[in-house]
């Protein structure tokens, strides 16, 4: 079933980036957007591709990653429903990473030219995009420092804490990370071998800091 103009407007209004825009502004922007469906493991965009759209996840999970010189995948971030990614398109730059649908996904494509016009009309939208970009930059810088100075266990702990903080769902005694993470994904985020990441994850589970629930990780203790 196709999405109507009203559906797209609703999706936009629920996002933090567009939540302070007026109904008229949202409606105008929605008329210039399109929704695209992606199958699991389908590439949404590739590194160094021309960036013409900013994207909003409606359903599913999107993985942002790059590939190292030796062909290994380095995960940079994830985008969940309601979250925006590829925001640097408003600067007219080429893509600096890859985006891949982890599972079946629906994504709103917002033309960067239309978004720049909205940013001029609604400073709150520009502020939210700036906050989003700054937050990702801080996380990347923190992870780089971890690569340089922390041991493997501390890197894994810091990444789990980051995922819990940015994507986690709080329960009474834990934080559920609603991402279908594999051991290889954690290894890619901390710059270690899969076997090393697996060993650390096993230790954290045995120590009662981590639990696996239906292919999801549940953090029971921040430390």
Backbone as a ProteinNet text record, in pm:
[ID]
protein_1_A
[PRIMARY]
XXXXXXXXXXXXXXXXXXXXXXXXXXXXXXXXXXXXXXXXXXXXXXXXXXXXXXXXXXXXXXXXXXXXXXXXXXXXXXXXXXXXXXXXXXXXXXXXXXXXXXXXXXXXXXXXXXXXXXXXXXXXXXXXXXXXXXXXXXXXXXXXXXXXXXXXXXXXXXXXXXXXXXXXXXXXXXXXXXXXXXXXXXXXXXXXXXXXXXXXXXXXXXXXXXXXXXXXXXXXXXX
[TERTIARY]
84.8	0	88.5	59.7	137.1	105	199.8	180.2	128.1	31.8	-26.9	51.8	17.1	78.3	57.8	-62	-90	-4.1	22.8	108.4	248.7	303.2	439.3	445.7	343.4	339.3	338.6	265.2	259.9	395.9	461.3	594.5	692.7	689.5	779.7	753.6	628.4	593.8	632.2	647.7	684.3	834.7	911.6	1056.2	1100.6	1204.1	1254.9	1303	1355.2	1409.7	1300.3	1181.1	1074.4	962.4	976.7	865.6	820	909	871.4	831	835.5	789.8	637.7	582.9	437.6	372.1	242.8	168.9	177.8	171.5	180.2	318	421.9	557.7	577.3	525.9	535.4	460.6	342.9	261.3	330.7	391	461.1	580.7	655.4	772	729	621.8	575.4	541.5	491.6	456	574.6	694.7	815.8	897.5	845.4	916	860.3	935.9	889.3	929.8	856.8	890.7	941	1045.8	1100.6	1112.4	1085.4	1094.5	1227.4	1288.2	1415.1	1405.2	1468	1470.4	1589.4	1589.1	1702.6	1834.7	1934.6	2070.9	2081.9	1977.2	1984.6	2055.3	2144.9	2217.8	2125	2117.8	2037.2	2117.3	2242.5	2334.6	2476.6	2564.4	2703.7	2795.3	2912.9	3011.7	3052.4	3065.9	3107.7	3001.5	2879.4	2769.2	2723.8	2671	2613.2	2501.1	2498.7	2399.5	2291	2175.6	2067.3	1951.1	1945.7	1835.2	1886	1807.2	1820.2	1712.7	1742.4	1652.6	1597.6	1473.6	1404	1351.3	1387.8	1342.1	1198.3	1112.7	973.7	956.6	1018.3	1011.2	1144.1	1183.9	1307.5	1427.5	1543.2	1669.7	1769	1842.4	1944.2	2080.2	2175.6	2312.7	2398.8	2473.9	2568.7	2708.9	2785.2	2916.6	3011.1	3138.4	3239.6	3319.6	3405.3	3487	3633.1	3708	3849.3	3930.4	4056.1	4142.5	4156.8	4148	4160.3	4025.6	3921.3	3791.7	3700.2	3737.1	3652.9	3547.9	3433.7	3323.6	3338.7	3333.3	3340.5	3207	3128.6	2996.4	3010.2	2943	2948.1	2827.3	2709.5	2588.4	2471.7	2357.2	2233	2125.7	2028.4	1912.1	1786.8	1702.6	1579.6	1459.3	1338.8	1220.2	1209.5	1184.4	1175.5	1307	1415.6	1547.2	1592.3	1666.2	1715.9	1861.4	1900.8	2041.2	2071.9	2201.3	2242	2220.9	2224	2189.3	2290.6	2413	2512.6	2482.2	2377.8	2335.1	2297.4	2255.2	2216.9	2337.4	2457.3	2578.9	2625.9	2555.6	2591.9	2712.6	2748.1	2865.3	2826.8	2924.2	2902.4	2890.7	2831.5	2818.2	2955	2968.5	3095.2	3094.7	2981.6	2971.3	2865.8	2845.7	2741.9	2623.2	2504.1	2384.5	2318.2	2282.3	2225.4	2105.5	1998	1881.8	1916.3	1902.8	1930.2	1817.4	1695.1	1577.2	1487.7	1366.9	1276.1	1251.4	1272.9	1267.5	1185.5	1120.7	1055	1123.9	1162.5	1241.4	1184.3	1167.4	1125.5	1249.3	1247.1	1355.1	1312.8	1386	1357.4	1459.7	1419.3	1515.8	1592.6	1724.5	1806.1	1775.1	1744.5	1711.7	1585.7	1485	1360.8	1385.8	1471.2	1500.6	1575.7	1667	1740	1644.3	1544.3	1444.4	1366.8	1331	1259.7	1347.3	1475.8	1567.4	1575.1	1563.5	1564.1	1436.2	1325.9	1197.5	1178	1236.9	1217.3	1353	1408.1	1538.9	1545.7	1431.2	1431.4	1474.4	1437.9	1478	1629.3	1683.7	1828.8	1899.9	1843.2	1904.8	1904.6	1794.3	1786.8	1884.4	1898.4	1993.9	2137	2165.4	2297.3	2323.6	2223.6	2237.4	2261.8	2188.9	2205.5	2347.7	2395.5	2529.7	2636.6	2619.5	2716.6	2720.9	2604.5	2599.5	2672.9	2653.2	2723.5	2874.2	2912.8	3055.6	3119.2	3050.6	3103.6	3121.4	3023.8	3033.8	3151.1	3169.9	3281	3414.6	3425.2	3549.8	3577.5	3471.2	3488.1	3532.5	3478.5	3516	3660.5	3702.6	3841.3	3936.8	3906.4	3990.9	3996.6	3882.7	3878.9	3970.9	3970.8	4059.1	4205	4239.7	4378.5	4424.3	4333.9	4377.9	4315.1	4205.4	4135	4165.1	4156.1	4172	4041.2	4043.3	3927.6	3802	3817.1	3700.5	3638.4	3720.8	3667.8	3601.5	3655.6	3593.4	3453.1	3439.4	3307.5	3210.4	3255.6	3169.5	3124.5	3215.9	3181.8	3083.4	3099.9	3007.3	2869	2861.3	2731.5	2663.3	2741.9	2685.5	2635.3	2709.3	2668.8	2538.3	2529.1	2408.3	2288.4	2312.1	2204.2	2157.6	2252.4	2220	2146.6	2188.9	2133.4	2012.2	2004.9	1896.2	1817.7	1864.1	1808.4	1666.2	1598.8	1464.2	1475.7	1447.7	1465.1	1352.3	1390.8	1295.6	1326.2	1260	1277.8	1420.5	1482.7	1614.9	1721.7	1689.4	1786.4	1755.8	1839.9	1817	1826.5	1719	1717.5	1767.6	1864.4	1914.5	1838	1744.5	1654.8	1715.9	1837.2	1908.8	1947.9	1932.7	1971.7	2122.6	2193.1	2339	2400.4	2498.2	2577.4	2711.2	2778	2911.1	3002.2	2988.8	3069.5	3040.4	2914.3	2878	2950	2949.3	3020	3168.9	3224.3	3366.5	3396.5	3305.9	3325.2	3317.1	3244.6	3231.3	3348.5	3417.4	3527.1	3663.6	3666.9	3793.7	3870.8	3800.5	3866.5	3822.2	3884.2	3843.5	3713	3635.5	3507.6	3528.6	3635.8	3661.4	3687.3	3757	3785.7	3658.1	3574.8	3448.4	3359.3	3357	3276.7	3321.6	3452.5	3507.3	3462.9	3473.6	3434.9	3285	3203.7	3058.5	3023.2	3094.6	3071.6	3106	3215.2	3253.2	3148	3100.7	3000.2	2870.7	2835.6	2714.7	2733.1	2848.6	2874.6	2878.8	2924.4	2932.8	2799.9	2698.7	2566.6	2543.4	2627.9	2611.8	2530.6	2518.3	2458.7	2372.7	2263	2175.3	2130.1	2113.7	2067.8	1921.8	1837.6	1694.7	1647	1619.5	1563.7	1648	1777.7	1871.8	1887.9	1851.6	1873.6	1956.8	2031.7	2113.2	2044.4	2053.2	1993.8	2104.3	2129.2	2235	2177.7	2233.2	2184	2260.4	2378.7	2459.9	2544.7	2555.8	2637.2	2784.3	2828.3	2970.3	2999.5
-119.4	0	124.7	217.5	340.2	435.6	524.2	622.2	751.9	810.2	934.5	1054.1	1170.8	1295.5	1310.6	1274.9	1285.3	1192.7	1072.2	977.6	1035.6	1087.8	1142.6	1261	1346.8	1460.7	1413.3	1305.8	1250.4	1196.6	1126	1072.4	1185.4	1290.3	1403.4	1470.9	1490.7	1564.1	1488.6	1357	1276.3	1275	1320.7	1322.3	1442.1	1422.8	1532.6	1648.8	1618.1	1724.1	1820.5	1768	1850.9	1884.2	1845.2	1855.3	1998.2	2097.5	2236	2313.7	2248.9	2314.7	2324.4	2424.1	2441.1	2334.9	2319.3	2221.7	2255.8	2383.8	2425.6	2394.6	2417.7	2389.4	2240.3	2159.9	2014.4	1967.6	2021.4	1980.5	2013.1	2130.8	2170.2	2079	2048	1961.4	1820.6	1771.6	1635.7	1618.2	1723.4	1715.9	1697	1718.6	1705.4	1581.1	1502.7	1383	1257.3	1152.4	1022.4	916.7	805.4	693.6	577.9	515.6	399.9	282.6	164.3	42.7	-26.4	-82.7	-151.6	-290.8	-387	-522.7	-539.1	-641.1	-662.2	-670.5	-600.5	-596.1	-517.2	-446.1	-363.5	-232.3	-191	-65.8	51.8	146.1	267.7	370.2	388.6	469.2	423.4	455.5	415.7	533.8	503.5	607.4	675.2	807.2	892.3	910.2	861.4	889.7	1034.5	1095.8	1230.1	1225.3	1324.3	1327.6	1429.8	1380.3	1469.7	1470.2	1370.5	1358.9	1342.7	1392.9	1358	1253.8	1156.3	1043.1	1027.2	982.4	960.8	818.2	743.4	605.4	603.4	533.5	514.8	378.9	277.4	142.9	73.1	-11.4	-86.6	-17.5	-72.8	-21.2	-4.5	105	132.3	138.4	72.7	70.6	164.7	250.7	340.3	286.5	267.9	207.8	253.2	224.8	246.4	117.5	111	-8.5	31.1	-42	-12.5	-57	-19.7	-54.4	-204.9	-277.4	-422.9	-491.5	-412.4	-469.6	-498.5	-456.1	-481.5	-371.7	-410	-316.8	-247.5	-115.9	-37.8	35	-9	49.5	184.7	283.8	419.3	450.3	406.2	440.7	358.4	371	311.3	419.6	404.3	493.8	408.9	446.5	375.4	458.1	400.6	476.4	612.2	714.6	851	925.9	856.6	920.2	952.7	1060.8	1110.9	1069.2	1042.3	1016.4	1073.9	1078.9	1139	1289.4	1351.3	1493.2	1586.8	1539.7	1626.3	1656.2	1594	1624.5	1771.1	1835.3	1976.6	2064.9	2010.8	2086.6	2064.3	1976.1	1949.6	1858.9	1787.1	1700.5	1560.7	1487.3	1346.9	1265.6	1147.2	1061.3	1021.7	1023.2	985.9	846.7	773.1	639.8	562.2	437.9	354.6	349.6	330.3	306.4	180.4	90.7	-38.3	-70.3	-118.4	-161.8	-292.6	-293.9	-415.1	-515.8	-465.1	-546.9	-472.4	-523.4	-454.9	-312.7	-214.3	-74.6	10.4	112.3	217.5	347.3	423	543.8	658.9	773.4	894.9	964.6	995.6	1070.8	1217.2	1301.7	1445.1	1516.7	1579	1648.4	1754.3	1750.7	1844	1989.2	2016.2	2153.6	2201.6	2114.6	2150.7	2169.3	2082.7	2093.8	2222.4	2263.2	2388.1	2507.5	2503.6	2610.4	2614.4	2494.6	2488.9	2539.8	2507.8	2552.3	2704.2	2769.1	2915.6	2972.1	2900.7	2945.9	2908.9	2796.4	2744	2718.8	2814.8	2797.5	2677	2635.1	2519.9	2393.2	2381.2	2264.6	2265.8	2381.8	2394.6	2361.1	2405.8	2379.1	2229.8	2161.5	2018.1	1940.1	1978.4	1911.3	1933.7	2054.8	2084.6	2000.2	1988.2	1906.7	1760.6	1711.3	1573.7	1547.9	1637.7	1622.3	1632.9	1727.3	1745	1622.4	1564.3	1445.5	1329.2	1308.6	1199.4	1224.6	1349.9	1383.1	1355.9	1392.7	1367.3	1218.4	1140.1	994.3	936.7	983.5	933.6	970.7	1094.1	1138.5	1059.5	1033.3	955.2	813.1	756.1	620.5	616.6	720.2	726.6	732.7	812.2	818.7	683.5	613.6	481.3	385	392.9	307.1	329.3	455.1	490.3	454.7	466	458	346.2	287.5	189.2	46.1	-47.6	-187.7	-239.5	-363.4	-416.7	-421.1	-461.8	-469.5	-331.7	-232.1	-97.4	-42.9	-76.9	-32.6	-90.4	-219.7	-284.6	-223.1	-203.3	-144.7	-5	75.1	211.1	212.3	120.7	114.1	70.6	-27.5	-70.5	43.7	118.3	232.7	338.4	360.3	457.4	413.9	286.6	236.3	242.2	212	219.5	363.2	455.5	597.1	656.9	618.8	681.9	608.8	477.5	400.1	316.5	313.1	220.8	251.4	144.3	153.4	113.7	206.2	180.7	94.1	-5.1	-84.7	-61.7	-135.4	-110.3	-136.3	-240.4	-278	-286.5	-241.3	-256.4	-157.5	-163.4	-86.6	-183.6	-195.2	-283.1	-206.8	-264	-205.3	-270.5	-198.4	-258.9	-272.6	-327.5	-342.7	-489.4	-544.3	-683.6	-695.7	-679.3	-675.3	-814.5	-833.9	-955.7	-928	-1033.7	-1017.8	-942	-968.8	-900.4	-751.4	-713.5	-571.8	-499.3	-561.7	-502.1	-492.8	-598.6	-596.4	-482.6	-460	-352.9	-214.8	-203	-73.2	-42.5	-146.7	-123.7	-148.8	-190.6	-211.6	-332.1	-442.2	-563.5	-682	-794.9	-917.4	-966.8	-1041.3	-1093.6	-1182.7	-1263	-1353.8	-1276.1	-1163.8	-1081.9	-1020.4	-964.9	-906.6	-1012.7	-1131.5	-1241.3	-1278	-1280.9	-1313.4	-1210.3	-1081.9	-976	-980.7	-1000.2	-1008.5	-1125.7	-1238	-1353.5	-1323.6	-1251.5	-1213.2	-1123.2	-1026.8	-933.8	-1007.5	-1105.8	-1183.1	-1267.2	-1330.9	-1413.3	-1328.8	-1205.8	-1116.7	-1051	-1075.6	-1020.8	-880.1	-831.2	-696.4	-693	-808.7	-813.4	-938.5	-923.9	-1037.9	-1031	-1145.9	-1152.6	-1195.9	-1115.5	-1140.6	-1137.2	-1254.9	-1261	-1178.9	-1205.2	-1139.1	-990.1	-950.1	-812.7	-817.4	-710.8	-703.8	-617.8	-662.8	-590.8	-559.9	-432.5	-389.5	-382.9	-462.6	-469.3	-378.4	-335.9	-246.4	-161.7	-29.1	55.3	24.4	-45.3	-74.5	-223.9
0	0	0	-88	-97.1	16.2	44.3	150.4	90.7	155.8	109.5	160.5	106.9	153.3	303.4	350.9	494.3	576.8	525	596.4	612.9	503.9	508.4	604	600.4	692.2	837	863.4	999.2	1041.2	952.2	983.5	1013.8	933.6	954.9	1089.2	1120.5	1243	1369.2	1358.7	1475.5	1499.6	1402.9	1418.1	1500.3	1581.9	1663.6	1578.6	1461.1	1375.1	1330.7	1303	1245.8	1345.3	1469.8	1563.7	1591.4	1572.8	1601.6	1476.2	1360.6	1238	1241.1	1173.6	1172.6	1084.3	1101.8	1022.3	873.7	840.9	701.1	643.3	722.3	675.7	653.5	746.2	733.2	609.5	588.4	474.4	342.7	335.8	213.6	187.5	292.5	277.2	237.1	297.6	268.8	121.3	60	-80.1	-172.8	-120.9	-202.6	-166.7	-72.8	-26.7	-93.6	-81.2	-128	-26.4	-26.7	60.6	-24	23.2	-46.8	50.2	-0.1	79.4	49.8	154	140	202.2	138.1	189.9	284.2	368.8	459.9	383.7	435.8	380.8	250.6	212.8	92	123.3	34.6	53	22.6	115.7	96.8	17.7	55.6	-24.9	3	-90.6	-78.5	-53.1	-3.6	22.5	-107.3	-97.9	-209	-317.4	-291.1	-383.1	-366.5	-469.6	-453.4	-349.7	-262.1	-154.3	-188.9	-229.3	-269.5	-171.6	-81.9	12.5	154.6	249.5	390.5	416.9	500.6	514	655.1	662.3	789.8	793	896.2	909.1	961.4	890	932.5	999.8	939.3	994.1	968.5	1063.6	1048.1	1110.2	1083.9	1137.5	1024.1	1026.1	924	991.9	932.4	983.3	900.4	967	901.2	926.5	820.6	837.2	726.5	747.8	645.2	632.4	533.4	510.1	519.3	599.9	618.9	497.4	494.2	381.7	363.8	474.9	464.8	448.1	416.1	382.8	499	618.8	735.3	751.1	801.7	822.7	958.3	957.5	1080.9	1099.4	1196.2	1217.9	1287	1231.4	1285.3	1372.8	1329.6	1403.3	1348.8	1416.9	1370.5	1370.1	1283.5	1281.3	1296.8	1392.1	1423.7	1378.3	1382.9	1342.3	1412.3	1332.7	1384.3	1379.7	1344.6	1344.2	1201.5	1190.5	1062.5	1044.7	921.5	890.3	751.9	719.6	592.9	590.5	709.6	721.6	656.4	631.7	570	423.7	371.5	233.9	218.7	327.7	317.9	288.7	309	279	136.2	64.4	-73.3	-88.5	19.3	13.8	-33.1	-82.6	-116.6	12	0.9	118.1	171	302.2	363.5	422	409.1	463.5	384.9	424.3	366.2	461.6	404.3	483.9	431.4	522.5	483.1	572.3	511.8	588.2	659.8	791.7	868.4	849.1	847.3	824	724.3	701.2	609.4	659.9	574.6	619.1	523	581.6	503.2	540.4	438.9	461.9	379.7	446.2	377.7	323.4	194.5	131.3	123.7	193.8	197.8	109.3	0.2	-85.8	-7.5	-18.6	59.8	24	-102	-141.1	-70	-60	9.6	158	213.9	356.4	387.3	300.7	323.4	322.5	236.6	234.7	365.1	417.1	544.9	658.5	655.7	760.1	765.3	651.2	648.2	708.4	692.5	744.9	892.1	930.8	1066.7	1131.8	1204.5	1268.6	1362.1	1415.7	1506.3	1433.8	1306.6	1228.4	1207.3	1175.6	1159.9	1290.3	1402.4	1532.3	1564.2	1532.7	1559.8	1472.9	1346.9	1260	1308.9	1355.1	1409.7	1533.4	1619	1740.2	1704.5	1604.9	1560.6	1510.3	1425.1	1368.6	1476.3	1568.1	1676	1766.6	1792.9	1876.7	1814.5	1685	1616.8	1615.9	1593.7	1591.6	1727.1	1835.5	1970.1	1995.1	1950.6	1971.2	1893.1	1769.5	1688.8	1752.8	1800.6	1863	1990.9	2068.6	2189.8	2159.7	2052.4	2015.7	1966.8	1894.5	1847.6	1966	2066.2	2185.7	2254.4	2255.5	2315.4	2241.4	2106	2027.4	2066.1	2093.7	2118.7	2259.4	2357.3	2496.2	2579.2	2534.5	2617.3	2572.4	2667.2	2630.5	2569	2521.3	2449	2536	2660.9	2748.6	2767.9	2794.1	2815.7	2689.7	2572.7	2447.9	2433.9	2461.4	2450.8	2550	2672.7	2776	2734.1	2680.7	2640.2	2524	2428.6	2315	2361.1	2450.2	2502.7	2578.2	2655.3	2728.2	2630.8	2522.3	2420.4	2353.3	2315.6	2251.1	2345.8	2472	2570.4	2589.1	2585.6	2605.8	2485.2	2365	2244.8	2187.1	2207.7	2147.8	2248.8	2373.9	2471.4	2516.1	2557.1	2614.4	2760.9	2850.8	2992.8	3048.2	3127.2	3202.8	3350.7	3437.8	3581.4	3626.9	3573.6	3622.9	3513.7	3393.5	3285.4	3173.9	3071.1	2948.9	2831.4	2754.1	2638.2	2516	2445.8	2322.3	2207.3	2143.9	2044.8	1905.8	1902.4	1775.7	1759	1639.6	1615.7	1600.7	1710.5	1706.6	1707	1619.8	1619.2	1687.2	1723.3	1782	1685.8	1557	1457	1453.1	1480.8	1482.7	1596.4	1714.6	1828.2	1798.6	1739	1704	1607.5	1511.1	1415.4	1476.1	1586.1	1652.7	1743.8	1790.5	1884.7	1822.4	1695.4	1628.9	1678.6	1704.2	1751.1	1667	1687.2	1619.5	1680.2	1600.8	1650.8	1772.2	1770.3	1881.7	2010.7	1998.9	2117.1	2172	2082.9	2126.4	2190.2	2132.3	2184.9	2326	2348.5	2480.2	2584	2547.9	2641.7	2669.8	2567	2586.5	2677.3	2660.2	2746.2	2891.3	2912.6	3048.8	3112.7	3037.2	3091	3123.8	3042.3	3072.1	3198.1	3210.9	3328.7	3455.4	3442.9	3559.7	3592.9	3511.5	3539.4	3491.7	3400.3	3347.1	3217.8	3155	3022.1	3008.4	2934.9	2908.6	2763.2	2700.6	2562.4	2561.1	2494.7	2490.2	2346.1	2288.4	2153.3	2054.7	2050.8	1959.6	1990.9	2110.5	2155.4	2283.6	2308.5	2428.8	2533.8	2656	2768.7	2868.6	2890.4	2981.1	3122.6	3212.7	3349.8	3443.5	3399.6	3481.1	3387.8	3414.6	3326.9	3333.1	3435.4	3450.3	3442.9
[MASK]
+++++++++++++++++++++++++++++++++++++++++++++++++++++++++++++++++++++++++++++++++++++++++++++++++++++++++++++++++++++++++++++++++++++++++++++++++++++++++++++++++++++++++++++++++++++++++++++++++++++++++++++++++++++++++++++++

